[in-house]
Amino acid sequence: MPSLKELRGRIASVKATRKITKAMQMVAASKLRRAQVRAEAARPYAERMNAVLVGLSSAVKGQDGAPKLLVGNGQDRTHLLVVCTAERGLAGAFNSAIARAARDQANRLLREGKDVKFICVGRKGFDILRRLFPNRILDRIDLRSVRQVGFTEAEMIAKRVLGLFDEGAFDVATLFFSTFKSVISQVPTAKQLIPAEISGEVAATGSAAAYEYEPDEETILRDLLPRNISVQILRALLENNAGFYGAQMNAMDNATRNAGEMMNRYTLEYNRSRQAQITKELIEIISGAEAV
């Protein structure tokens, strides 16, 4: 049984930890609202971009000069997985769930005899995947110095992906991130970037009306398709940001409650030990007095 001094030290340690987790929970809660608003604001733009691409792509998809970003390069040999996670931890299974989805996809592709490469956006995903696929990570993009993620960062990542595609480094690119549903629900999501995954969305978005485009569809697509990749990456970063704060808030709330329960157990054990020690001392005093 630990001594009273050890129990006092444990109680003080858990109490200090509970203060930290409570403070982190409050910080995450304060940042969550702004991150959630930004993520929800990005969704309609990204969805509408897809809707416009549906109408444009239907006119050129069967032609010989269709953009490669739309129809691909005709091969399915090398896959690039762009894995977006957070730069920090203490958010439960948020980062590991995204990395697990990418790992499962990579293992499935490798079993099919295909080649897999990674771009890691965020330190946590990189730390997980480098243990599993150390020789398949092409690049790691660090956003720790960015206070508020925006289109500039998304465009930088998109240019890196497009540069690799132009070099012939991969055939198919898939983006992994976590879609924010609520504080207790963040869903790992995979979205194909190249070739653009936009088929079958006309009915869903209600964009079946016929439009005439000026200039021609191919010219517009050459500008919109790279921009669409930036938009989809921006949406993923904003969804991740909101999901991270939601997961961290939930994890720190659980940690605070667990610390409180541990303090109660240690306090009860301390009081029992102290009472037993006092009783023992009283018995020794009484026994000594009777012996005299």
DOVEXDREN-943223 format. One record per residue (C-alpha): residue in one letter; x, y, z. Coordinates in steps of 0.001 Angstrom, whole numbers, padded with zeros to 6 digits, always signed. Example, Ala and Ser with C-alpha at 12.3 -4.5 7.8 and 13.67 -1.06 7.14 Angstrom:
a+012300-004500+007800;s+013670-001060+007140;
END
This chain:
m+000000+000000+000000;p+001421+003450-000905;s+002328+005793+001923;l+000376+008944+002791;k+003094+011074+001203;e+002865+009125-002061;l-000916+009444-002087;r-000706+013191-001491;g+001712+013446-004424;r-000610+011446-006677;i-003599+013598-005734;a-001650+016789-006454;s-000434+015386-009795;v-003923+014357-010931;k-005331+017698-009788;a-002755+019566-011889;t-003515+017335-014872;r-007228+018011-014503;k-006583+021755-014608;i-004651+021345-017861;t-007279+019145-019526;k-010060+021508-018436;a-008185+024476-019888;m-007569+022615-023154;q-011248+021698-023349;m-012252+025354-022979;v-009719+026475-025620;a-010933+023817-028061;a-014548+024815-027430;s-013766+028465-028145;k-012005+027621-031419;l-014529+025017-032527;r-017311+027459-033348;r-015199+029535-035750;a-013751+026425-037371;q-017227+024919-037780;v-018568+028074-039431;r-015666+028105-041920;a-016079+024414-042736;e-019828+024744-043304;a-019298+027839-045455;a-016880+025957-047725;r-019258+023069-048433;p-021726+024853-050772;y-018891+026343-052832;a-017182+022973-053278;e-020471+021264-054126;r-021400+023975-056622;m-017982+023720-058235;n-018650+020019-058759;a-022063+020814-060228;v-020556+023185-062800;l-017926+020597-063714;v-020649+018004-064276;g-022248+020156-066957;l-018938+020987-068594;s-017520+017480-068516;s-020567+015885-070133;a-019764+017738-073372;v-016070+016797-073615;k-015657+013522-071735;g-015868+011335-074840;q-013600+013487-076987;d-009969+012793-077755;g-008809+016169-076424;a-010517+015847-073030;p-008305+017167-070168;k-006268+014511-068376;l-007360+015907-065008;l-010896+014915-066000;v-010413+011541-067705;g-006985+010518-066407;n-003965+009390-068387;g-005461+006015-069280;q-003500+004094-066642;d-004225+002818-063137;r-000788+001698-062021;t+000437+004251-059487;h-001771+005823-056820;l-000988+008954-054816;l-002683+009219-051418;v-002843+012749-050008;v-003425+012231-046275;c-004565+015304-044317;t-004331+015109-040524;a-003745+017568-037691;e-000414+018957-036559;r-001180+018220-032901;g-002577+015320-030915;l-004618+014907-027718;a-007758+014508-029851;g-008661+010882-029273;a-008676+008723-032395;f-009089+011656-034807;n-005685+011421-036505;s-005337+007652-036303;a-008749+007123-037948;i-007693+009116-041041;a-004315+007367-041192;r-006034+003989-040788;a-008315+004685-043751;a-005301+005606-045889;r-003372+002561-044661;d-006231+000197-045533;q-006513+001731-049008;a-002753+001438-049524;n-002661-002190-048417;r-005553-003051-050727;l-003819-001408-053689;l-000535-003142-052901;r-002296-006519-052780;e-003627-005776-056262;g-000057-005263-057485;k-000219-001470-057766;d+002279+001112-056584;v+001381+003533-053781;k+002885+006893-052852;f+001968+009364-050102;i+001893+013079-049466;c+001339+013770-045764;v-000290+017049-044774;g+000098+017347-041014;r+002649+015929-038585;k+000471+013289-036955;g-000369+011452-040157;f+003280+011534-041173;d+004366+010064-037819;i+001942+007160-038231;l+002518+006397-041910;r+006314+006664-041878;r+006421+003635-039569;l+004343+001610-042033;f+005481+002987-045415;p+008846+004701-044843;n+009951+004531-048473;r+006654+005564-050065;i+006260+009082-048645;l+007126+011655-051314;d+006587+014789-049271;r+005476+016096-045910;i+003710+019459-045770;d+004001+021230-042427;l+001278+023738-041498;r+002252+024304-037858;s+003276+027906-038528;v-000084+028728-040184;r-002478+030347-037736;q-005541+030102-039977;v-005610+027711-042901;g-006893+029300-046110;f-006883+029036-049886;t-003170+029922-050073;e-002194+026701-048277;a-004685+024631-050279;e-003375+026032-053553;m+000199+025273-052509;i-000696+021626-051857;a-002666+021455-055123;k+000329+022779-057092;r+002512+020088-055569;v+000010+017394-056587;l-000399+018821-060093;g+003360+019068-060520;l+003765+015383-059691;f+000949+014509-062096;d+002564+016474-064905;e+005829+014628-064233;g+004021+011289-064552;a+004711+010353-060932;f+001216+008870-060440;d-001954+007984-062315;v-004683+008402-059667;a-004782+010783-056693;t-007050+010331-053659;l-007538+012805-050817;f-008063+011551-047244;f-009543+013767-044543;s-012219+013763-041846;t-015680+015177-042532;f-017028+017133-039558;k-020489+015970-038488;s-020660+017013-034841;v-018500+017295-031745;i-018713+013534-031235;s-018739+012478-034886;q-015963+012976-037446;v-016094+010625-040428;p-012864+009604-042257;t-013464+010362-045939;a-011688+009485-049187;k-012265+011632-052280;q-010660+011026-055653;l-009024+014161-057044;i-007460+012887-060278;p-009233+011864-062457;a-011923+014233-061168;e-014674+012311-059385;i-017698+014320-060539;s-019911+011815-062372;g-023514+011247-061340;e-023978+014552-059493;v-026336+016324-061893;a-029465+014908-060369;a-028221+015362-056841;t-027465+019049-057305;g-030397+019865-059544;s-028098+021197-062284;a-029580+019348-065228;a-030393+022576-067107;a-028587+023171-070411;y-026067+026008-070559;e-024030+027561-073343;y-020463+028337-072372;e-018190+031030-073740;p-015385+030255-074464;d-015702+026529-075220;e-015954+023846-072536;e-012384+022606-072959;t-010923+026056-072336;i-013027+026545-069218;l-012170+023088-067909;r-008460+023728-068285;d-008858+026552-065767;l-011546+025042-063525;l-010123+021552-063024;p-006892+022721-061274;r-008951+025216-059271;n-011355+022442-058296;i-008455+020460-056806;s-007500+023495-054706;v-011121+023952-053616;q-011505+020299-052605;i-008236+020412-050642;l-009347+023646-048935;r-012598+021996-047949;a-010691+019008-046573;l-008393+021266-044505;l-011336+023212-043073;e-013302+020040-042311;n-010210+018624-040603;n-009745+021796-038559;a-013313+021702-037249;g-013144+017954-036689;f-009894+018256-034748;y-011256+020820-032309;g-014451+018825-031894;a-012497+015638-031188;q-010094+017452-028859;m-012926+019066-026948;n-014589+015674-026482;a-011314+013957-025538;m-010368+016630-022992;d-013860+016507-021480;n-013481+012755-021002;a-009978+013229-019589;t-011233+015863-017123;r-013995+013575-015883;n-011606+010630-015596;a-009154+012774-013631;g-011957+013769-011254;e-012886+010129-010700;m-009231+009232-010090;m-008912+012076-007573;n-011938+010770-005721;r-010432+007268-005553;y-007065+008537-004349;t-008727+010836-001798;l-010794+007942-000440;e-007708+005738-000258;y-005773+008549+001440;n-008494+009082+004061;r-008703+005357+004785;s-004935+005053+005143;r-004800+008128+007346;q-007623+006821+009516;a-005942+003419+009817;q-002650+005070+010808;i-004345+007244+013440;t-006175+004227+014826;k-002900+002271+014976;e-001188+005114+016843;l-004072+005361+019313;i-003933+001619+019965;e-000193+001845+020603;i-000677+004770+023013;i-003479+002997+024898;s-001530-000257+025040;g+001516+001569+026374;a-000556+003358+029020;e-002116+000083+030201;a+001289-001568+030376;v+002470+001113+032815;
END
